[in-house]
């Protein structure tokens, strides 16, 4: 019943930028942390960026200084601004909401980001 919808993925040249968005709909309450994960084929899903309920953000070392995560609590949305993209950023990106209801984690369907050399 809860859906997270990502948008903003696509194909971009190295050095370019993309902005990912994720909005929640349905019966979702008491959102705590929000975040972005990514997964390349054959690899483990990894945390890219996370932002707490209070607005504190943390990032994977590989994206520090290049990516910025933000949230809009009223819109139940999380965003990821990605700058200076590198080919190694190529992956499917998933948004994640940590909520009291439904308990635990909710996930988006994923959006493809492809960075060409």
C-alpha positions in Angstrom: 0.0 0.0 0.0 3.0 2.3 0.4 4.8 3.3 -2.7 8.0 5.2 -3.3 8.4 6.6 -6.7 11.9 7.6 -8.0 12.5 9.9 -10.9 15.4 11.7 -12.5 17.7 8.9 -13.6 19.2 8.7 -17.1 22.3 8.7 -19.2 24.9 11.4 -18.6 28.5 11.9 -19.6 31.3 11.8 -17.0 31.4 15.1 -15.2 27.8 15.8 -15.7 25.0 16.1 -13.1 21.6 14.5 -12.3 19.0 15.1 -9.6 17.1 12.1 -8.3 13.7 12.5 -6.6 11.7 10.1 -4.6 8.1 10.8 -3.3 6.1 8.6 -1.0 2.4 7.9 -1.4 -0.1 5.8 0.5 -0.3 5.1 4.2 3.1 6.1 5.5 3.6 7.7 8.9 6.4 8.8 11.2 9.2 8.9 8.6 12.6 8.8 10.3 15.7 8.5 8.2 15.6 8.7 4.4 18.3 7.5 2.1 19.6 6.4 -1.3 21.2 3.1 -2.1 22.7 1.8 -5.3 23.4 -1.5 -6.8 25.4 -2.5 -9.9 24.9 -5.9 -11.6 26.6 -8.6 -9.6 27.5 -6.3 -6.7 26.1 -5.7 -3.3 23.6 -2.9 -2.6 25.5 -0.1 -0.9 24.5 3.0 1.0 25.1 6.2 -1.0 23.6 8.9 1.2 21.4 9.1 4.3 19.6 11.9 6.0 18.1 11.8 9.5 14.8 13.1 10.6 16.7 16.1 12.0 18.4 16.8 8.7 21.9 15.3 9.5 23.4 13.7 6.4 26.1 11.2 5.9 27.6 9.8 2.7 29.6 7.0 1.3 33.3 8.0 1.0 33.1 7.5 -2.7 30.5 10.3 -3.2 31.6 12.8 -0.5 31.9 16.3 -2.0 30.0 15.3 -5.1 26.5 14.3 -4.0 24.1 16.1 -1.7 21.0 14.6 -0.1 18.0 16.6 1.1 14.5 16.0 2.2 11.1 17.7 2.3 9.1 16.3 5.2 5.8 18.0 4.1 6.1 16.4 0.7 7.4 13.1 2.1 10.2 13.3 -0.5 13.9 12.8 -0.6 16.3 14.1 -3.2 19.8 13.3 -4.4 21.8 15.9 -6.3 24.7 14.2 -8.1 27.5 16.3 -9.5 30.8 15.4 -11.1 29.5 12.0 -12.0 31.9 9.2 -12.7 31.5 5.9 -14.7 31.7 4.1 -11.4 28.5 5.8 -10.3 26.6 3.7 -12.8 24.0 1.7 -11.0 20.4 1.3 -10.2 19.6 3.8 -7.4 16.9 3.0 -4.8 15.3 5.4 -2.3 14.7 4.1 1.2 12.4 5.4 3.9 12.7 4.2 7.5 9.3 4.5 9.1 7.3 3.6 12.2 4.5 2.7 9.9 4.8 0.5 8.0 7.4 -0.9 10.4 10.9 -1.0 9.1 12.0 0.0 5.6 10.2 0.9 2.5 11.9 0.9 -0.9 11.4 2.4 -4.3 11.5 0.4 -7.5 14.8 1.8 -8.6 16.0 4.2 -11.2 18.9 3.6 -13.6 21.8 6.0 -13.7 24.4 5.4 -16.4 27.5 7.5 -16.7 29.5 7.2 -19.9 33.3 7.8 -20.2 
